Amino acid sequence: MADPLRIEAGDLEADAILEAIEDGRRVVVTTTTLGDEHEVTLRYDGSVYYCDTPTRLHRHESAREMRTCIRNMGYGTVSVGDDT
């Protein structure tokens, strides 16, 4: 397994994060919530996308759902011209 890609929240566009996880890499996002730093692991098993947070495991059935989660949670930025 490839080493995880470690990023700070907002460092990459959502599509770049999706591309990395669809290529089999785990993406570890460092984010700050209410002054505390946390790591979230984003991954894909070939059929389901996962956001593994310190308190919960989120499942997404499509790339569109995962992209929306990545953007809404601030893990990745919106791609130019992206309206999904």
N, C-alpha and C positions, 0 to 999 in steps of 0.2 A: 504494500500500500504506500502511496506517495505521502510525503510529509504534508501535514495540513498547511493550508494557506492562512496566515495570521494577518488580520487587518484591524484597523480602528473603524468604528461605525462611521459611515459616510465616505470612506476612502475610495471605494469603487462604485461604479454604476451597478444597478441591480442585474442587468444583463450579463455583465462580466462575472458577477458572483454565480449566477445560474450556469454560465458556461463552465466555470471551474468545477462546480458540484456535479454537473452532468458528465464531465470528463473523469469523474471518480475521486476527486479531491474533497476532503472535508474543509470547510471554510470556518475558521474560528474568529468570531467578531468580538472585539472588546468594546463594551459599551458602558456608559455611566448612567445610572438611574438613582435619583434622589441622593446624589453625592457618593454612591457606592459603585465601584467598578465590578463588572460581571463579564463572563465569557459566554457566548452563545455559539453552539456548533450547528452549522447548516450542512446537510448532506442529502444524498439521493441514492436509493438502493436499486434503481433501474425501473421502479414503478411508482414509488411514493417518495415525496420530498419531506424532510424533517427539519424542524427548528428545535434543537435541544437546549432549553434555557435552564437556569439554576432551579427553577420551580416547576417546570412543566415541559412535556414533549408535545409539540404541535405537529400534526400531520397535514399534508396538502396533497391532493390527488392530481394536480396539474401544474405545469410550469407557470401558467397564468396566476393561479392561487398563490404559488410560492413567490412570484415576482411582487404581487400585491402585498404579501406579508413583509417581504424584505423592505419595500418602500415605506409601508405604514409604520413599521417599527424603527425606521431610520438606519437600518443596517447598511443599505446601499442607496445611492442617489438615483434620480430619475434620468433615464437616457434622453438625449435630445430627440424630440419628435415622438417620444413614447406617450401614447394616450391610453394604455391599458392599465 
